[in-house]
Amino acid sequence: MENFGILTNRKKDVDFEMSKNISKWLENNNKTVVLSTELLESSEEEQAKSLDEDLYKIMDCAIILGGDGTIIHSARKLAMYNVPIIGVNLGNLGFLAEVEKKDAFNVLEKIIENDYVIESRMMLTAEIHREEKKPIQAGIGLNDVVITRGGFSRVIVLSVYVNGQLIDTYHSDGLIISTPTGSTAYSLSAGGPILNPTTEMMVITPICPHSLTARSIVVSGDDEVSLVVENFRNKDDGDVLLTIDGQIGHKLNQKDKIIIRRSKYKTKLLKLKDNNYYTLLRKKIGGTLKERKDQ
């Protein structure tokens, strides 16, 4: 790898100190920094205009400084150019940004020595079908697509279909359709299962369903999941929203149909060869679990 990009969350990379240090380190190791910019607190359209598209095309690797939210935000753009990502955690949990700040230069040393593997992560795409109008392309996401209520605390009614077959009609606060990567995010908090992030599946998880039997459903990545907004009382109850990765939002109307599929794009994550997902899982969200001394 010769050409590196650095994208940073300016709120966490104070005075761009880490960005500057990494840029200098790369140049001292005869590498080229082709893109170095803060992750602006602006719309994706404004960000896209501010960055030269040609730079993405020649980038061999993107170093993302921040937390998981920064990586998820950047991944939607980088996936379109097949650019692999290494995340340096300047935030809290750091499940995707698994390289800690203190280890950053040791990890970069291994990367320039080609001591790494590239892990592909499935992404989702969502489109909104409204009456006879042209479908609205809602966007792509690495973690999840969520349909949820806004405003007053009243349930919404959503019918779920897989490959055109009705699965159930949920009276709930909403539904989460997550990737394996997103299975440790909102879906997990709503009671969903944890999937190995390299698998190709989707998890359908109801949010606070008014039912004793409603549970998460795992479907194939080849499947097409459709949701129909059946009812949300009346306009005074507030909006029903579709959000992607908690960062892109669309208001929904009654009888809107949302179609969710596996995206043609994938997020590529750089991993050290000796990294183990299940060890990371225990460390990041294992709570009080302790590693046995005899292991």
C-alpha positions as protocol buffer text, in pm:
chain_id: "A"
residue {
  index: 1
  type: MET
  ca { x: 0 y: 0 z: 0 }
}
residue {
  index: 2
  type: GLU
  ca { x: 134 y: 337 z: -106 }
}
residue {
  index: 3
  type: ASN
  ca { x: -147 y: 593 z: -103 }
}
residue {
  index: 4
  type: PHE
  ca { x: -328 y: 663 z: 223 }
}
residue {
  index: 5
  type: GLY
  ca { x: -620 y: 884 z: 313 }
}
residue {
  index: 6
  type: ILE
  ca { x: -683 y: 1019 z: 662 }
}
residue {
  index: 7
  type: LEU
  ca { x: -1034 y: 1115 z: 770 }
}
residue {
  index: 8
  type: THR
  ca { x: -1088 y: 1235 z: 1122 }
}
residue {
  index: 9
  type: ASN
  ca { x: -1364 y: 1344 z: 1355 }
}
residue {
  index: 10
  type: ARG
  ca { x: -1256 y: 1696 z: 1443 }
}
residue {
  index: 11
  type: LYS
  ca { x: -1444 y: 1684 z: 1774 }
}
residue {
  index: 12
  type: LYS
  ca { x: -1231 y: 1393 z: 1892 }
}
residue {
  index: 13
  type: ASP
  ca { x: -903 y: 1464 z: 1715 }
}
residue {
  index: 14
  type: VAL
  ca { x: -829 y: 1786 z: 1903 }
}
residue {
  index: 15
  type: ASP
  ca { x: -634 y: 2034 z: 1687 }
}
residue {
  index: 16
  type: PHE
  ca { x: -593 y: 1746 z: 1440 }
}
residue {
  index: 17
  type: GLU
  ca { x: -299 y: 1628 z: 1649 }
}
residue {
  index: 18
  type: MET
  ca { x: -340 y: 1259 z: 1567 }
}
residue {
  index: 19
  type: SER
  ca { x: -402 y: 1329 z: 1198 }
}
residue {
  index: 20
  type: LYS
  ca { x: -83 y: 1533 z: 1172 }
}
residue {
  index: 21
  type: ASN
  ca { x: 122 y: 1273 z: 1358 }
}
residue {
  index: 22
  type: ILE
  ca { x: 1 y: 990 z: 1135 }
}
residue {
  index: 23
  type: SER
  ca { x: 51 y: 1196 z: 819 }
}
residue {
  index: 24
  type: LYS
  ca { x: 407 y: 1275 z: 920 }
}
residue {
  index: 25
  type: TRP
  ca { x: 475 y: 911 z: 1012 }
}
residue {
  index: 26
  type: LEU
  ca { x: 350 y: 790 z: 674 }
}
residue {
  index: 27
  type: GLU
  ca { x: 561 y: 1042 z: 486 }
}
residue {
  index: 28
  type: ASN
  ca { x: 867 y: 940 z: 690 }
}
residue {
  index: 29
  type: ASN
  ca { x: 799 y: 584 z: 574 }
}
residue {
  index: 30
  type: ASN
  ca { x: 787 y: 692 z: 210 }
}
residue {
  index: 31
  type: LYS
  ca { x: 409 y: 670 z: 180 }
}
residue {
  index: 32
  type: THR
  ca { x: 182 y: 925 z: 17 }
}
residue {
  index: 33
  type: VAL
  ca { x: -106 y: 1095 z: 196 }
}
residue {
  index: 34
  type: VAL
  ca { x: -355 y: 1165 z: -83 }
}
residue {
  index: 35
  type: LEU
  ca { x: -645 y: 1281 z: 130 }
}
residue {
  index: 36
  type: SER
  ca { x: -642 y: 1446 z: 469 }
}
residue {
  index: 37
  type: THR
  ca { x: -958 y: 1617 z: 589 }
}
residue {
  index: 38
  type: GLU
  ca { x: -1179 y: 1649 z: 893 }
}
residue {
  index: 39
  type: LEU
  ca { x: -1517 y: 1476 z: 886 }
}
residue {
  index: 40
  type: LEU
  ca { x: -1733 y: 1785 z: 855 }
}
residue {
  index: 41
  type: GLU
  ca { x: -2057 y: 1824 z: 1048 }
}
residue {
  index: 42
  type: SER
  ca { x: -2248 y: 1874 z: 726 }
}
residue {
  index: 43
  type: SER
  ca { x: -2466 y: 1684 z: 485 }
}
residue {
  index: 44
  type: GLU
  ca { x: -2321 y: 1401 z: 279 }
}
residue {
  index: 45
  type: GLU
  ca { x: -2389 y: 1604 z: -36 }
}
residue {
  index: 46
  type: GLU
  ca { x: -2175 y: 1890 z: 93 }
}
residue {
  index: 47
  type: GLN
  ca { x: -1900 y: 1651 z: 197 }
}
residue {
  index: 48
  type: ALA
  ca { x: -1903 y: 1483 z: -143 }
}
residue {
  index: 49
  type: LYS
  ca { x: -1859 y: 1820 z: -313 }
}
residue {
  index: 50
  type: SER
  ca { x: -1571 y: 1916 z: -85 }
}
residue {
  index: 51
  type: LEU
  ca { x: -1362 y: 1609 z: -162 }
}
residue {
  index: 52
  type: ASP
  ca { x: -1200 y: 1534 z: -496 }
}
residue {
  index: 53
  type: GLU
  ca { x: -1355 y: 1216 z: -637 }
}
residue {
  index: 54
  type: ASP
  ca { x: -1030 y: 1128 z: -814 }
}
residue {
  index: 55
  type: LEU
  ca { x: -852 y: 1100 z: -479 }
}
residue {
  index: 56
  type: TYR
  ca { x: -1079 y: 815 z: -373 }
}
residue {
  index: 57
  type: LYS
  ca { x: -992 y: 628 z: -691 }
}
residue {
  index: 58
  type: ILE
  ca { x: -618 y: 622 z: -615 }
}
residue {
  index: 59
  type: MET
  ca { x: -649 y: 565 z: -241 }
}
residue {
  index: 60
  type: ASP
  ca { x: -515 y: 227 z: -124 }
}
residue {
  index: 61
  type: CYS
  ca { x: -634 y: 263 z: 234 }
}
residue {
  index: 62
  type: ALA
  ca { x: -835 y: 506 z: 447 }
}
residue {
  index: 63
  type: ILE
  ca { x: -731 y: 564 z: 807 }
}
residue {
  index: 64
  type: ILE
  ca { x: -1038 y: 674 z: 1003 }
}
residue {
  index: 65
  type: LEU
  ca { x: -980 y: 854 z: 1332 }
}
residue {
  index: 66
  type: GLY
  ca { x: -1276 y: 873 z: 1570 }
}
residue {
  index: 67
  type: GLY
  ca { x: -1531 y: 619 z: 1685 }
}
residue {
  index: 68
  type: ASP
  ca { x: -1766 y: 372 z: 1524 }
}
residue {
  index: 69
  type: GLY
  ca { x: -1997 y: 651 z: 1410 }
}
residue {
  index: 70
  type: THR
  ca { x: -1712 y: 811 z: 1216 }
}
residue {
  index: 71
  type: ILE
  ca { x: -1632 y: 482 z: 1045 }
}
residue {
  index: 72
  type: ILE
  ca { x: -1996 y: 411 z: 960 }
}
residue {
  index: 73
  type: HIS
  ca { x: -2032 y: 761 z: 816 }
}
residue {
  index: 74
  type: SER
  ca { x: -1718 y: 726 z: 603 }
}
residue {
  index: 75
  type: ALA
  ca { x: -1789 y: 367 z: 497 }
}
residue {
  index: 76
  type: ARG
  ca { x: -2086 y: 464 z: 280 }
}
residue {
  index: 77
  type: LYS
  ca { x: -1860 y: 675 z: 60 }
}
residue {
  index: 78
  type: LEU
  ca { x: -1549 y: 458 z: 67 }
}
residue {
  index: 79
  type: ALA
  ca { x: -1741 y: 141 z: -21 }
}
residue {
  index: 80
  type: MET
  ca { x: -1831 y: 292 z: -357 }
}
residue {
  index: 81
  type: TYR
  ca { x: -1461 y: 306 z: -442 }
}
residue {
  index: 82
  type: ASN
  ca { x: -1369 y: -27 z: -282 }
}
residue {
  index: 83
  type: VAL
  ca { x: -1130 y: 146 z: -42 }
}
residue {
  index: 84
  type: PRO
  ca { x: -1035 y: -59 z: 267 }
}
residue {
  index: 85
  type: ILE
  ca { x: -1058 y: 104 z: 610 }
}
residue {
  index: 86
  type: ILE
  ca { x: -853 y: 88 z: 927 }
}
residue {
  index: 87
  type: GLY
  ca { x: -1019 y: 251 z: 1226 }
}
residue {
  index: 88
  type: VAL
  ca { x: -834 y: 415 z: 1515 }
}
residue {
  index: 89
  type: ASN
  ca { x: -1054 y: 455 z: 1820 }
}
residue {
  index: 90
  type: LEU
  ca { x: -1071 y: 806 z: 1964 }
}
residue {
  index: 91
  type: GLY
  ca { x: -1418 y: 743 z: 2104 }
}
residue {
  index: 92
  type: ASN
  ca { x: -1568 y: 509 z: 2362 }
}
residue {
  index: 93
  type: LEU
  ca { x: -1667 y: 155 z: 2266 }
}
residue {
  index: 94
  type: GLY
  ca { x: -1484 y: 133 z: 1935 }
}
residue {
  index: 95
  type: PHE
  ca { x: -1620 y: -196 z: 1802 }
}
residue {
  index: 96
  type: LEU
  ca { x: -1537 y: -112 z: 1440 }
}
residue {
  index: 97
  type: ALA
  ca { x: -1259 y: 131 z: 1530 }
}
residue {
  index: 98
  type: GLU
  ca { x: -1082 y: -147 z: 1713 }
}
residue {
  index: 99
  type: VAL
  ca { x: -727 y: -5 z: 1702 }
}
residue {
  index: 100
  type: GLU
  ca { x: -663 y: 191 z: 2019 }
}
residue {
  index: 101
  type: LYS
  ca { x: -481 y: 522 z: 1992 }
}
residue {
  index: 102
  type: LYS
  ca { x: -178 y: 396 z: 2184 }
}
residue {
  index: 103
  type: ASP
  ca { x: -137 y: 105 z: 1939 }
}
residue {
  index: 104
  type: ALA
  ca { x: -190 y: 302 z: 1618 }
}
residue {
  index: 105
  type: PHE
  ca { x: 169 y: 325 z: 1498 }
}
residue {
  index: 106
  type: ASN
  ca { x: 248 y: -38 z: 1577 }
}
residue {
  index: 107
  type: VAL
  ca { x: -54 y: -139 z: 1371 }
}
residue {
  index: 108
  type: LEU
  ca { x: 42 y: 92 z: 1084 }
}
residue {
  index: 109
  type: GLU
  ca { x: 389 y: -62 z: 1087 }
}
residue {
  index: 110
  type: LYS
  ca { x: 235 y: -405 z: 1028 }
}
residue {
  index: 111
  type: ILE
  ca { x: 11 y: -270 z: 754 }
}
residue {
  index: 112
  type: ILE
  ca { x: 297 y: -127 z: 550 }
}
residue {
  index: 113
  type: GLU
  ca { x: 470 y: -463 z: 595 }
}
residue {
  index: 114
  type: ASN
  ca { x: 161 y: -628 z: 443 }
}
residue {
  index: 115
  type: ASP
  ca { x: 87 y: -817 z: 764 }
}
residue {
  index: 116
  type: TYR
  ca { x: -291 y: -785 z: 743 }
}
residue {
  index: 117
  type: VAL
  ca { x: -608 y: -934 z: 600 }
}
residue {
  index: 118
  type: ILE
  ca { x: -903 y: -756 z: 441 }
}
residue {
  index: 119
  type: GLU
  ca { x: -1245 y: -844 z: 580 }
}
residue {
  index: 120
  type: SER
  ca { x: -1557 y: -779 z: 370 }
}
residue {
  index: 121
  type: ARG
  ca { x: -1873 y: -662 z: 544 }
}
residue {
  index: 122
  type: MET
  ca { x: -2219 y: -683 z: 393 }
}
residue {
  index: 123
  type: MET
  ca { x: -2413 y: -358 z: 348 }
}
residue {
  index: 124
  type: LEU
  ca { x: -2783 y: -287 z: 296 }
}
residue {
  index: 125
  type: THR
  ca { x: -2969 y: -72 z: 47 }
}
residue {
  index: 126
  type: ALA
  ca { x: -3320 y: 63 z: 101 }
}
residue {
  index: 127
  type: GLU
  ca { x: -3576 y: 218 z: -130 }
}
residue {
  index: 128
  type: ILE
  ca { x: -3917 y: 369 z: -57 }
}
residue {
  index: 129
  type: HIS
  ca { x: -4212 y: 295 z: -287 }
}
residue {
  index: 130
  type: ARG
  ca { x: -4487 y: 556 z: -258 }
}
residue {
  index: 131
  type: GLU
  ca { x: -4807 y: 530 z: -461 }
}
residue {
  index: 132
  type: GLU
  ca { x: -4721 y: 536 z: -833 }
}
residue {
  index: 133
  type: LYS
  ca { x: -4417 y: 756 z: -799 }
}
residue {
  index: 134
  type: LYS
  ca { x: -4060 y: 661 z: -883 }
}
residue {
  index: 135
  type: PRO
  ca { x: -3896 y: 474 z: -591 }
}
residue {
  index: 136
  type: ILE
  ca { x: -3696 y: 692 z: -353 }
}
residue {
  index: 137
  type: GLN
  ca { x: -3343 y: 563 z: -308 }
}
residue {
  index: 138
  type: ALA
  ca { x: -3301 y: 597 z: 67 }
}
residue {
  index: 139
  type: GLY
  ca { x: -2931 y: 507 z: 69 }
}
residue {
  index: 140
  type: ILE
  ca { x: -2691 y: 234 z: 177 }
}
residue {
  index: 141
  type: GLY
  ca { x: -2587 y: 139 z: 528 }
}
residue {
  index: 142
  type: LEU
  ca { x: -2331 y: -72 z: 709 }
}
residue {
  index: 143
  type: ASN
  ca { x: -2526 y: -130 z: 1032 }
}
residue {
  index: 144
  type: ASP
  ca { x: -2901 y: -117 z: 988 }
}
residue {
  index: 145
  type: VAL
  ca { x: -3220 y: 22 z: 844 }
}
residue {
  index: 146
  type: VAL
  ca { x: -3469 y: 123 z: 1115 }
}
residue {
  index: 147
  type: ILE
  ca { x: -3838 y: 210 z: 1090 }
}
residue {
  index: 148
  type: THR
  ca { x: -3953 y: 384 z: 1405 }
}
residue {
  index: 149
  type: ARG
  ca { x: -4218 y: 617 z: 1535 }
}
residue {
  index: 150
  type: GLY
  ca { x: -4161 y: 978 z: 1626 }
}
residue {
  index: 151
  type: GLY
  ca { x: -4365 y: 1208 z: 1844 }
}
residue {
  index: 152
  type: PHE
  ca { x: -4623 y: 1054 z: 2074 }
}
residue {
  index: 153
  type: SER
  ca { x: -4582 y: 713 z: 2237 }
}
residue {
  index: 154
  type: ARG
  ca { x: -4828 y: 518 z: 2023 }
}
residue {
  index: 155
  type: VAL
  ca { x: -4754 y: 200 z: 1836 }
}
residue {
  index: 156
  type: ILE
  ca { x: -4721 y: 176 z: 1459 }
}
residue {
  index: 157
  type: VAL
  ca { x: -4837 y: -120 z: 1253 }
}
residue {
  index: 158
  type: LEU
  ca { x: -4585 y: -271 z: 1010 }
}
residue {
  index: 159
  type: SER
  ca { x: -4631 y: -575 z: 788 }
}
residue {
  index: 160
  type: VAL
  ca { x: -4313 y: -766 z: 705 }
}
residue {
  index: 161
  type: TYR
  ca { x: -4264 y: -974 z: 392 }
}
residue {
  index: 162
  type: VAL
  ca { x: -3966 y: -1187 z: 287 }
}
residue {
  index: 163
  type: ASN
  ca { x: -3948 y: -1258 z: -86 }
}
residue {
  index: 164
  type: GLY
  ca { x: -4312 y: -1152 z: -113 }
}
residue {
  index: 165
  type: GLN
  ca { x: -4437 y: -1386 z: 160 }
}
residue {
  index: 166
  type: LEU
  ca { x: -4600 y: -1230 z: 467 }
}
residue {
  index: 167
  type: ILE
  ca { x: -4403 y: -1309 z: 784 }
}
residue {
  index: 168
  type: ASP
  ca { x: -4602 y: -1111 z: 1040 }
}
residue {
  index: 169
  type: THR
  ca { x: -4776 y: -783 z: 1112 }
}
residue {
  index: 170
  type: TYR
  ca { x: -4619 y: -611 z: 1411 }
}
residue {
  index: 171
  type: HIS
  ca { x: -4778 y: -363 z: 1650 }
}
residue {
  index: 172
  type: SER
  ca { x: -4465 y: -207 z: 1793 }
}
residue {
  index: 173
  type: ASP
  ca { x: -4244 y: 98 z: 1826 }
}
residue {
  index: 174
  type: GLY
  ca { x: -4074 y: -4 z: 1502 }
}
residue {
  index: 175
  type: LEU
  ca { x: -3848 y: -258 z: 1333 }
}
residue {
  index: 176
  type: ILE
  ca { x: -3475 y: -296 z: 1283 }
}
residue {
  index: 177
  type: ILE
  ca { x: -3328 y: -467 z: 977 }
}
residue {
  index: 178
  type: SER
  ca { x: -2960 y: -517 z: 1055 }
}
residue {
  index: 179
  type: THR
  ca { x: -2653 y: -657 z: 887 }
}
residue {
  index: 180
  type: PRO
  ca { x: -2426 y: -899 z: 1073 }
}
residue {
  index: 181
  type: THR
  ca { x: -2205 y: -597 z: 1152 }
}
residue {
  index: 182
  type: GLY
  ca { x: -2508 y: -413 z: 1292 }
}
residue {
  index: 183
  type: SER
  ca { x: -2614 y: -712 z: 1500 }
}
residue {
  index: 184
  type: THR
  ca { x: -2403 y: -579 z: 1789 }
}
residue {
  index: 185
  type: ALA
  ca { x: -2561 y: -232 z: 1768 }
}
residue {
  index: 186
  type: TYR
  ca { x: -2928 y: -127 z: 1800 }
}
residue {
  index: 187
  type: SER
  ca { x: -3055 y: -475 z: 1717 }
}
residue {
  index: 188
  type: LEU
  ca { x: -2865 y: -624 z: 2011 }
}
residue {
  index: 189
  type: SER
  ca { x: -3015 y: -366 z: 2248 }
}
residue {
  index: 190
  type: ALA
  ca { x: -3361 y: -465 z: 2121 }
}
residue {
  index: 191
  type: GLY
  ca { x: -3297 y: -831 z: 2200 }
}
residue {
  index: 192
  type: GLY
  ca { x: -3159 y: -947 z: 1866 }
}
residue {
  index: 193
  type: PRO
  ca { x: -2890 y: -1216 z: 1819 }
}
residue {
  index: 194
  type: ILE
  ca { x: -2521 y: -1156 z: 1754 }
}
residue {
  index: 195
  type: LEU
  ca { x: -2399 y: -1277 z: 1413 }
}
residue {
  index: 196
  type: ASN
  ca { x: -2044 y: -1326 z: 1293 }
}
residue {
  index: 197
  type: PRO
  ca { x: -1985 y: -1004 z: 1095 }
}
residue {
  index: 198
  type: THR
  ca { x: -1841 y: -1181 z: 790 }
}
residue {
  index: 199
  type: THR
  ca { x: -2162 y: -1377 z: 726 }
}
residue {
  index: 200
  type: GLU
  ca { x: -2422 y: -1271 z: 468 }
}
residue {
  index: 201
  type: MET
  ca { x: -2751 y: -1249 z: 655 }
}
residue {
  index: 202
  type: MET
  ca { x: -3008 y: -999 z: 779 }
}
residue {
  index: 203
  type: VAL
  ca { x: -3175 y: -980 z: 1119 }
}
residue {
  index: 204
  type: ILE
  ca { x: -3534 y: -855 z: 1151 }
}
residue {
  index: 205
  type: THR
  ca { x: -3587 y: -734 z: 1509 }
}
residue {
  index: 206
  type: PRO
  ca { x: -3909 y: -573 z: 1638 }
}
residue {
  index: 207
  type: ILE
  ca { x: -3874 y: -281 z: 1879 }
}
residue {
  index: 208
  type: CYS
  ca { x: -4095 y: -322 z: 2188 }
}
residue {
  index: 209
  type: PRO
  ca { x: -4359 y: -536 z: 2013 }
}
residue {
  index: 210
  type: HIS
  ca { x: -4703 y: -561 z: 2171 }
}
residue {
  index: 211
  type: SER
  ca { x: -4681 y: -940 z: 2172 }
}
residue {
  index: 212
  type: LEU
  ca { x: -4563 y: -1228 z: 2388 }
}
residue {
  index: 213
  type: THR
  ca { x: -4427 y: -1423 z: 2091 }
}
residue {
  index: 214
  type: ALA
  ca { x: -4259 y: -1171 z: 1858 }
}
residue {
  index: 215
  type: ARG
  ca { x: -3889 y: -1247 z: 1825 }
}
residue {
  index: 216
  type: SER
  ca { x: -3602 y: -1166 z: 1591 }
}
residue {
  index: 217
  type: ILE
  ca { x: -3586 y: -1351 z: 1259 }
}
residue {
  index: 218
  type: VAL
  ca { x: -3263 y: -1422 z: 1071 }
}
residue {
  index: 219
  type: VAL
  ca { x: -3293 y: -1437 z: 692 }
}
residue {
  index: 220
  type: SER
  ca { x: -3048 y: -1493 z: 409 }
}
residue {
  index: 221
  type: GLY
  ca { x: -2852 y: -1210 z: 254 }
}
residue {
  index: 222
  type: ASP
  ca { x: -3005 y: -1319 z: -77 }
}
residue {
  index: 223
  type: ASP
  ca { x: -3356 y: -1246 z: 50 }
}
residue {
  index: 224
  type: GLU
  ca { x: -3559 y: -932 z: -14 }
}
residue {
  index: 225
  type: VAL
  ca { x: -3727 y: -783 z: 292 }
}
residue {
  index: 226
  type: SER
  ca { x: -4030 y: -559 z: 241 }
}
residue {
  index: 227
  type: LEU
  ca { x: -4206 y: -351 z: 505 }
}
residue {
  index: 228
  type: VAL
  ca { x: -4545 y: -185 z: 463 }
}
residue {
  index: 229
  type: VAL
  ca { x: -4653 y: 100 z: 691 }
}
residue {
  index: 230
  type: GLU
  ca { x: -5009 y: -13 z: 759 }
}
residue {
  index: 231
  type: ASN
  ca { x: -5122 y: 241 z: 1015 }
}
residue {
  index: 232
  type: PHE
  ca { x: -4996 y: 503 z: 1254 }
}
residue {
  index: 233
  type: ARG
  ca { x: -5327 y: 640 z: 1378 }
}
residue {
  index: 234
  type: ASN
  ca { x: -5331 y: 993 z: 1240 }
}
residue {
  index: 235
  type: LYS
  ca { x: -5102 y: 1279 z: 1145 }
}
residue {
  index: 236
  type: ASP
  ca { x: -5119 y: 1430 z: 1492 }
}
residue {
  index: 237
  type: ASP
  ca { x: -4933 y: 1127 z: 1631 }
}
residue {
  index: 238
  type: GLY
  ca { x: -4607 y: 1246 z: 1481 }
}
residue {
  index: 239
  type: ASP
  ca { x: -4390 y: 1105 z: 1205 }
}
residue {
  index: 240
  type: VAL
  ca { x: -4287 y: 755 z: 1113 }
}
residue {
  index: 241
  type: LEU
  ca { x: -3921 y: 763 z: 1019 }
}
residue {
  index: 242
  type: LEU
  ca { x: -3679 y: 550 z: 822 }
}
residue {
  index: 243
  type: THR
  ca { x: -3319 y: 590 z: 932 }
}
residue {
  index: 244
  type: ILE
  ca { x: -3004 y: 429 z: 794 }
}
residue {
  index: 245
  type: ASP
  ca { x: -2720 y: 377 z: 1040 }
}
residue {
  index: 246
  type: GLY
  ca { x: -2884 y: 640 z: 1259 }
}
residue {
  index: 247
  type: GLN
  ca { x: -2741 y: 904 z: 1025 }
}
residue {
  index: 248
  type: ILE
  ca { x: -2967 y: 928 z: 718 }
}
residue {
  index: 249
  type: GLY
  ca { x: -3337 y: 996 z: 772 }
}
residue {
  index: 250
  type: HIS
  ca { x: -3660 y: 992 z: 566 }
}
residue {
  index: 251
  type: LYS
  ca { x: -4019 y: 1059 z: 671 }
}
residue {
  index: 252
  type: LEU
  ca { x: -4266 y: 786 z: 578 }
}
residue {
  index: 253
  type: ASN
  ca { x: -4631 y: 801 z: 481 }
}
residue {
  index: 254
  type: GLN
  ca { x: -4906 y: 553 z: 552 }
}
residue {
  index: 255
  type: LYS
  ca { x: -4901 y: 265 z: 298 }
}
residue {
  index: 256
  type: ASP
  ca { x: -4539 y: 333 z: 201 }
}
residue {
  index: 257
  type: LYS
  ca { x: -4353 y: 16 z: 107 }
}
residue {
  index: 258
  type: ILE
  ca { x: -3986 y: -11 z: 199 }
}
residue {
  index: 259
  type: ILE
  ca { x: -3772 y: -266 z: 15 }
}
residue {
  index: 260
  type: ILE
  ca { x: -3443 y: -367 z: 176 }
}
residue {
  index: 261
  type: ARG
  ca { x: -3180 y: -575 z: -1 }
}
residue {
  index: 262
  type: ARG
  ca { x: -2814 y: -656 z: 21 }
}
residue {
  index: 263
  type: SER
  ca { x: -2618 y: -374 z: -140 }
}
residue {
  index: 264
  type: LYS
  ca { x: -2380 y: -436 z: -427 }
}
residue {
  index: 265
  type: TYR
  ca { x: -2123 y: -245 z: -221 }
}
residue {
  index: 266
  type: LYS
  ca { x: -1922 y: -388 z: 66 }
}
residue {
  index: 267
  type: THR
  ca { x: -1723 y: -225 z: 342 }
}
residue {
  index: 268
  type: LYS
  ca { x: -1365 y: -352 z: 348 }
}
residue {
  index: 269
  type: LEU
  ca { x: -1196 y: -351 z: 689 }
}
residue {
  index: 270
  type: LEU
  ca { x: -824 y: -402 z: 740 }
}
residue {
  index: 271
  type: LYS
  ca { x: -748 y: -645 z: 1021 }
}
residue {
  index: 272
  type: LEU
  ca { x: -426 y: -774 z: 1168 }
}
residue {
  index: 273
  type: LYS
  ca { x: -382 y: -1143 z: 1101 }
}
residue {
  index: 274
  type: ASP
  ca { x: -378 y: -1236 z: 1469 }
}
residue {
  index: 275
  type: ASN
  ca { x: -701 y: -1049 z: 1552 }
}
residue {
  index: 276
  type: ASN
  ca { x: -992 y: -1266 z: 1666 }
}
residue {
  index: 277
  type: TYR
  ca { x: -1354 y: -1149 z: 1646 }
}
residue {
  index: 278
  type: TYR
  ca { x: -1471 y: -1344 z: 1950 }
}
residue {
  index: 279
  type: THR
  ca { x: -1192 y: -1206 z: 2166 }
}
residue {
  index: 280
  type: LEU
  ca { x: -1292 y: -857 z: 2052 }
}
residue {
  index: 281
  type: LEU
  ca { x: -1656 y: -936 z: 2127 }
}
residue {
  index: 282
  type: ARG
  ca { x: -1572 y: -1036 z: 2483 }
}
residue {
  index: 283
  type: LYS
  ca { x: -1354 y: -731 z: 2541 }
}
residue {
  index: 284
  type: LYS
  ca { x: -1596 y: -478 z: 2396 }
}
residue {
  index: 285
  type: ILE
  ca { x: -1938 y: -596 z: 2511 }
}
residue {
  index: 286
  type: GLY
  ca { x: -1867 y: -893 z: 2736 }
}
residue {
  index: 287
  type: GLY
  ca { x: -1956 y: -699 z: 3049 }
}
residue {
  index: 288
  type: THR
  ca { x: -1816 y: -872 z: 3356 }
}
residue {
  index: 289
  type: LEU
  ca { x: -1681 y: -1178 z: 3175 }
}
residue {
  index: 290
  type: LYS
  ca { x: -1327 y: -1260 z: 3280 }
}
residue {
  index: 291
  type: GLU
  ca { x: -1071 y: -1458 z: 3086 }
}
residue {
  index: 292
  type: ARG
  ca { x: -962 y: -1769 z: 3274 }
}
residue {
  index: 293
  type: LYS
  ca { x: -598 y: -1763 z: 3374 }
}
residue {
  index: 294
  type: ASP
  ca { x: -544 y: -2119 z: 3255 }
}
residue {
  index: 295
  type: GLN
  ca { x: -646 y: -2036 z: 2898 }
}
